[in-house]
Amino acid sequence: MRRRHLLLAALAPATARAEGIRRGRVLAFPRDHGAHPESRTEWWYVTGFLGPFEAPTHGFQVTFFRSRTGLAVDNASRFAPRQLLFAHAALTDLKARTHRHADRIVRWSGDPGAALASASLTDGDVRIGRWRLHHDGSAWHALIDDAELPLQLTLWRTQPLLLQGEAGFSRKGPDERQASHYVSEPQLQASSTLGSGRAWLDHEWSDEVLHPQAVGWDWIGFNLLDGSALTAFQLRRADGGALWAGGSWRAPGGPAQAFAPADVTMTPSRVWTSGASGARYPLDWTVRTPAGQFTVRPLLDAQELDGRSSTGTVYWEGLSELNDALGRRVGLGYLELTGYAGRLSL
């Protein structure tokens, strides 16, 4: 699922199409790989693993966020903070049992040609300084030029785009306005200086995701060894109960099957407490969907990200394994847990 949002078309540059988030809108590519500055919140989210499926060596996350501030609407200056761009990067080293992360934040006027930071309106290309994620038509390229966490990735498409929900219109709550346009790219072939593996990319933009009763969400995205792709998520109330749920399943070469809220049950078991934030995260899960029942287990407990210097949130996002009813590993991917270190505010 993954992420943030009132429609104010006056904030959008003249070249952007302020179509809003609506059921029935036909997504068009490569345009819709690009930014949608008329929407409130947007993110491009890359997660994956490197090394063999049986014994991965690393997990990685590269995320760029865009948030429309609602400020400086009438200010023509190119320095006006109409938008904010954020980025998070993380690298899990399973041999060393370490998890490193870094983040960035910068204001953006909405000009796609801005020098310090920019987001293309015609294709996927978002940049903060020397951090960049861009699409060249056949592959995505990620560059994190950071002294503490250098990372360079190339991600080749092996399957068609997966439009989540109803042709890319993904409900996130009991009110239809709580929805996003949501596009996934599972089973990406990943290559980096640390090795090769598989990745998953989510691109999502919205005006409103969180219902007033929601405090956060639990989400999984798994590439299965047989080429299938599984997504499942739930929005949680303060008491831990599910307010809304969804997801999808796609077998290789087949159509995507969208899950209704009643189709998905995510039940936590083991809890891990972060020594840094004190947050208590449920890391082991049983997930029931129309595609089957699975268990989810992280490959390293300590995969918490402290994004308080950028997005203002602390959350858990980590490389995990997906097991079938017999306990066999059938997939690798990422588990994301938000709202456990305090109510998520988007």
C-alpha positions as CSV (number, residue, x, y, z in Angstrom):
1,M,0.0,0.0,0.0
2,R,2.2,2.3,1.2
3,R,1.6,6.2,2.3
4,R,0.2,10.3,2.6
5,H,-2.7,14.3,1.1
6,L,-7.2,18.2,-0.6
7,L,-7.0,18.8,-4.1
8,L,-5.8,22.3,-4.8
9,A,-5.1,22.5,-8.5
10,A,-3.7,26.0,-8.3
11,L,-0.6,24.6,-6.7
12,A,0.1,22.4,-9.7
13,P,2.3,23.6,-12.5
14,A,0.5,24.2,-15.8
15,T,2.1,21.0,-17.3
16,A,0.5,18.8,-14.5
17,R,-2.9,17.3,-15.0
18,A,-4.9,17.9,-11.9
19,E,-7.2,14.9,-12.3
20,G,-7.4,14.0,-8.6
21,I,-7.9,10.6,-7.0
22,R,-11.0,9.1,-8.4
23,R,-12.5,5.7,-9.3
24,G,-12.4,5.1,-13.0
25,R,-9.5,7.3,-13.9
26,V,-7.3,5.5,-16.5
27,L,-3.7,5.6,-15.6
28,A,-1.3,6.4,-18.4
29,F,2.4,5.5,-18.5
30,P,5.1,6.7,-18.5
31,R,3.3,9.9,-17.4
32,D,1.9,8.3,-14.2
33,H,5.3,7.1,-13.2
34,G,6.0,10.8,-12.7
35,A,5.0,13.2,-9.9
36,H,1.4,14.4,-9.2
37,P,2.0,17.7,-7.4
38,E,-1.7,18.4,-7.3
39,S,-2.2,15.5,-4.8
40,R,-1.4,15.9,-1.2
41,T,1.1,13.0,-0.7
42,E,3.1,10.7,-2.9
43,W,5.8,8.2,-2.7
44,W,8.1,6.0,-4.8
45,Y,9.0,3.0,-2.6
46,V,11.7,0.4,-3.5
47,T,12.4,-2.6,-1.3
48,G,14.3,-5.8,-2.1
49,F,17.0,-8.3,-1.3
50,L,20.4,-9.2,-2.7
51,G,22.0,-12.6,-2.8
52,P,20.4,-16.1,-3.4
53,F,16.8,-16.7,-2.4
54,E,17.9,-19.4,0.0
55,A,20.5,-17.2,1.8
56,P,20.1,-13.5,1.0
57,T,23.0,-11.3,2.1
58,H,21.3,-7.8,2.1
59,G,18.0,-6.1,2.2
60,F,17.5,-2.5,0.9
61,Q,15.0,0.3,0.9
62,V,15.0,3.5,-1.2
63,T,12.0,5.8,-0.8
64,F,11.3,9.2,-2.1
65,F,8.3,11.1,-0.7
66,R,6.5,14.3,-1.9
67,S,4.2,16.3,0.3
68,R,2.1,19.4,-0.8
69,T,2.3,21.9,2.0
70,G,-0.6,24.2,1.1
71,L,1.8,27.1,1.8
72,A,2.9,30.0,-0.5
73,V,0.0,29.4,-3.0
74,D,0.2,33.0,-4.3
75,N,4.0,33.3,-4.1
76,A,5.6,33.2,-7.6
77,S,9.1,32.6,-6.3
78,R,10.8,29.5,-7.3
79,F,12.0,29.2,-3.7
80,A,8.4,29.1,-2.3
81,P,7.9,25.9,-0.2
82,R,4.8,24.7,-2.0
83,Q,6.1,21.1,-1.8
84,L,8.5,19.1,0.4
85,L,10.6,16.2,-0.9
86,F,11.9,13.6,1.5
87,A,14.0,10.5,1.0
88,H,14.8,7.5,3.1
89,A,17.5,4.8,2.4
90,A,18.3,1.7,4.4
91,L,20.6,-1.2,4.0
92,T,20.4,-4.4,6.1
93,D,23.5,-6.6,6.2
94,L,22.4,-10.0,7.3
95,K,25.9,-11.4,7.8
96,A,27.0,-8.5,10.0
97,R,23.5,-8.2,11.6
98,T,23.4,-4.5,11.0
99,H,20.8,-2.0,9.7
100,R,22.0,1.4,8.5
101,H,19.7,4.2,7.3
102,A,19.9,7.8,6.2
103,D,17.4,10.5,5.2
104,R,17.0,13.8,3.4
105,I,14.5,16.6,3.3
106,V,14.3,19.7,1.1
107,R,11.6,22.2,0.0
108,W,10.5,22.2,-3.7
109,S,8.7,25.0,-5.5
110,G,7.0,22.5,-7.9
111,D,9.3,23.4,-10.8
112,P,10.3,20.1,-12.4
113,G,13.6,21.7,-13.6
114,A,14.7,23.0,-10.2
115,A,18.4,22.6,-9.5
116,L,18.5,21.4,-5.8
117,A,15.7,19.0,-5.9
118,S,13.0,18.1,-8.5
119,A,10.4,15.6,-9.6
120,S,9.5,15.0,-13.2
121,L,5.9,15.4,-14.4
122,T,6.4,13.2,-17.5
123,D,8.1,10.1,-16.2
124,G,9.6,8.7,-13.0
125,D,12.5,10.9,-12.0
126,V,12.8,12.3,-8.5
127,R,15.9,13.8,-7.0
128,I,17.3,15.4,-3.9
129,G,20.8,16.6,-4.4
130,R,22.9,13.5,-5.3
131,W,20.1,11.1,-4.3
132,R,18.0,10.1,-7.3
133,L,15.5,7.5,-8.4
134,H,14.7,7.6,-12.1
135,H,13.0,5.5,-14.9
136,D,14.5,5.2,-18.3
137,G,11.7,3.2,-20.0
138,S,13.0,-0.3,-19.4
139,A,14.6,0.0,-15.9
140,W,14.6,2.0,-12.7
141,H,17.9,3.4,-11.4
142,A,18.5,4.4,-7.8
143,L,21.5,6.3,-6.6
144,I,22.1,7.1,-2.9
145,D,25.4,9.1,-2.8
146,D,25.9,9.1,0.9
147,A,29.2,8.6,2.7
148,E,27.6,6.5,5.4
149,L,25.3,4.5,3.1
150,P,26.4,4.4,-0.5
151,L,24.0,2.5,-2.7
152,Q,23.5,2.2,-6.4
153,L,20.8,-0.1,-7.9
154,T,19.4,-1.0,-11.4
155,L,16.0,-2.6,-11.4
156,W,14.8,-4.3,-14.6
157,R,11.1,-5.1,-15.2
158,T,10.3,-8.8,-15.7
159,Q,6.5,-8.6,-15.4
160,P,3.8,-6.1,-16.4
161,L,2.8,-3.3,-14.0
162,L,0.4,-4.4,-11.3
163,L,-2.4,-1.9,-10.8
164,Q,-3.6,-2.4,-7.2
165,G,-7.3,-2.3,-6.3
166,E,-9.6,-1.4,-9.1
167,A,-7.3,-0.6,-12.1
168,G,-5.1,1.4,-9.8
169,F,-7.8,2.9,-7.5
170,S,-7.0,1.5,-4.1
171,R,-9.4,2.0,-1.1
172,K,-7.8,2.7,2.2
173,G,-10.8,3.2,4.5
174,P,-14.6,3.0,4.9
175,D,-15.0,6.4,3.1
176,E,-14.2,6.4,-0.6
177,R,-12.2,9.6,-0.3
178,Q,-9.7,7.6,1.7
179,A,-8.1,6.1,-1.4
180,S,-5.0,6.4,-3.5
181,H,-3.8,5.6,-7.0
182,Y,-1.4,2.7,-6.4
183,V,0.9,1.0,-8.9
184,S,3.3,-1.8,-8.1
185,E,6.2,-3.4,-9.9
186,P,6.9,-6.7,-8.4
187,Q,9.6,-9.2,-9.4
188,L,12.1,-6.6,-10.5
189,Q,15.5,-8.0,-11.3
190,A,17.9,-6.0,-9.1
191,S,21.6,-5.4,-9.6
192,S,24.1,-3.5,-7.5
193,T,27.8,-3.5,-6.5
194,L,26.8,-5.8,-3.6
195,G,25.2,-8.4,-5.8
196,S,22.0,-9.2,-7.6
197,G,18.5,-10.1,-6.3
198,R,14.9,-9.1,-6.5
199,A,13.0,-5.9,-5.8
200,W,9.5,-4.5,-5.5
201,L,8.6,-0.9,-6.4
202,D,5.4,0.9,-5.2
203,H,4.3,4.2,-6.5
204,E,1.3,5.7,-4.7
205,W,-0.3,9.2,-4.5
206,S,-3.3,10.3,-2.6
207,D,-5.3,13.2,-1.1
208,E,-6.4,11.3,2.0
209,V,-5.3,7.9,3.3
210,L,-5.9,7.7,7.0
211,H,-9.4,7.6,8.5
212,P,-9.6,9.7,11.7
213,Q,-9.8,6.4,13.7
214,A,-6.6,4.9,12.1
215,V,-3.3,5.2,13.9
216,G,-1.1,3.4,11.4
217,W,-0.9,0.3,9.2
218,D,0.7,-3.1,8.7
219,W,1.8,-3.9,5.1
220,I,3.6,-6.7,3.3
221,G,4.9,-7.0,-0.3
222,F,6.5,-10.3,-1.2
223,N,8.1,-11.7,-4.4
224,L,7.5,-15.4,-4.4
225,L,10.1,-17.9,-5.7
226,D,7.6,-19.1,-8.4
227,G,7.1,-15.6,-9.8
228,S,3.9,-14.8,-7.9
229,A,3.4,-11.5,-6.1
230,L,1.5,-11.0,-2.8
231,T,0.4,-7.8,-1.2
232,A,-1.7,-7.5,2.0
233,F,-2.3,-4.6,4.4
234,Q,-4.5,-3.4,7.2
235,L,-5.3,0.0,8.7
236,R,-5.3,-0.2,12.5
237,R,-7.4,1.5,15.2
238,A,-5.9,2.5,18.5
239,D,-7.1,-0.8,20.1
240,G,-5.2,-2.8,17.5
241,G,-8.3,-3.8,15.6
242,A,-8.4,-3.6,11.8
243,L,-10.3,-0.6,10.4
244,W,-9.8,-1.6,6.8
245,A,-7.8,-4.2,4.9
246,G,-6.9,-5.2,1.3
247,G,-4.2,-6.5,-1.0
248,S,-3.7,-8.5,-4.1
249,W,-2.3,-11.7,-5.5
250,R,-0.9,-12.3,-9.0
251,A,0.4,-15.6,-10.3
252,P,3.0,-15.5,-13.2
253,G,1.3,-14.6,-16.4
254,G,-2.1,-14.3,-14.8
255,P,-4.4,-11.4,-13.9
256,A,-4.2,-9.6,-10.5
257,Q,-6.8,-10.7,-7.9
258,A,-7.8,-7.8,-5.6
259,F,-8.7,-8.6,-2.0
260,A,-11.8,-7.2,-0.3
261,P,-11.4,-6.0,3.3
262,A,-13.1,-9.2,4.6
263,D,-10.6,-11.3,2.6
264,V,-7.6,-10.4,4.6
265,T,-6.7,-11.2,8.2
266,M,-3.4,-10.3,9.7
267,T,-2.7,-11.8,13.2
268,P,0.4,-10.8,15.1
269,S,2.3,-13.1,17.5
270,R,5.8,-12.3,18.7
271,V,6.6,-8.7,19.7
272,W,10.0,-7.0,19.6
273,T,10.8,-3.9,21.6
274,S,13.1,-1.3,20.1
275,G,15.9,-0.2,22.4
276,A,16.1,3.1,20.6
277,S,12.5,4.3,20.5
278,G,10.8,2.0,23.1
279,A,8.2,1.1,20.4
280,R,6.8,-2.5,20.6
281,Y,6.5,-4.0,17.1
282,P,4.7,-7.3,16.3
283,L,7.2,-8.9,14.0
284,D,5.8,-12.4,13.4
285,W,2.5,-12.6,11.6
286,T,-0.1,-15.1,10.3
287,V,-1.7,-13.7,7.2
288,R,-4.8,-15.3,5.7
289,T,-5.9,-14.3,2.2
290,P,-7.8,-15.9,-0.7
291,A,-4.4,-17.0,-2.0
292,G,-3.7,-19.0,1.1
293,Q,-2.4,-18.8,4.6
294,F,1.1,-17.7,5.2
295,T,3.4,-16.7,8.1
296,V,5.8,-13.7,8.0
297,R,9.0,-13.6,9.9
298,P,11.7,-10.9,9.8
299,L,15.3,-11.9,8.9
300,L,16.6,-9.4,11.4
301,D,14.6,-7.8,14.3
302,A,16.4,-4.5,14.5
303,Q,15.2,-2.9,11.3
304,E,13.6,0.2,12.7
305,L,13.9,3.6,10.9
306,D,14.0,6.9,12.7
307,G,12.8,9.5,10.2
308,R,12.1,12.2,12.7
309,S,14.5,14.6,11.0
310,S,12.6,14.3,7.7
311,T,9.1,12.8,7.6
312,G,8.8,13.1,11.4
313,T,8.0,9.4,11.8
314,V,9.6,6.4,13.4
315,Y,8.6,3.1,11.8
316,W,9.7,-0.5,11.2
317,E,10.5,-1.6,7.7
318,G,12.5,-4.8,7.1
319,L,13.5,-7.7,5.0
320,S,11.3,-10.7,5.9
321,E,10.5,-14.2,4.7
322,L,7.1,-15.6,3.7
323,N,6.4,-19.2,4.7
324,D,3.6,-21.5,3.6
325,A,1.5,-23.7,5.8
326,L,4.2,-26.3,6.0
327,G,6.8,-23.8,7.2
328,R,8.7,-23.6,3.9
329,R,10.1,-20.4,2.7
330,V,8.2,-19.4,-0.5
331,G,8.9,-15.7,-0.7
332,L,11.1,-12.8,0.3
333,G,10.0,-9.2,0.7
334,Y,9.3,-6.4,3.1
335,L,7.1,-6.0,6.2
336,E,6.2,-2.4,7.1
337,L,4.8,-1.4,10.5
338,T,3.7,2.2,11.2
339,G,1.9,3.9,14.2
340,Y,3.6,1.9,16.9
341,A,6.0,4.7,18.0
342,G,3.0,7.1,18.1
343,R,0.0,7.8,15.9
344,L,1.0,8.3,12.3
345,S,0.4,11.8,11.0
346,L,0.3,12.4,7.3
